[in-house]
């Protein structure tokens, strides 16, 4: 768990989530001097630049390659299954049940859609660590990060 926390905080494009809310100013009639004016001003939160918030180029290219593989291959097979089934019906005179062609096609296109999500989440978000080919470890780590952010957001919305 401690390794996960240190890994999580080392992501350069992920801002700190534990920001202090500025203290509310108390509305009382006070004689203003330069010292009291500085005390009553709320602290400004640090603004992150676009470069600090952007996903690093190495991580972005890693995600794109994985999405191309995990989405592109099933999508290509979905298109190829339509062409093959058409050729089997017209040239080889093999009657295929239309529901079978539909289910195979929907399954392959569905795998392509799931491949987009898996491609992004299975990529290592650490700049120095490329991860492995399948990306199961990275997927579980990144899914855990996402679930934690969802829980935090839900708690904020409920409160």
Secondary structure, 3 states (H helix, E strand, C coil): CHHHHHHHHCCCCCCCCCCCCCCCCCCCCCCCCHHHHHHHCCCCCCCCCHHHHCCCHHHHHHHHHHHHHHHHHHHHHHHHHHHHHHHHHHCCCCCCCHHHHHHHHHHHHHHHHHHHHHHHHCCCCCCCCCCCCCCHHHHHHHHHHHHHHHHHHHHHHHC
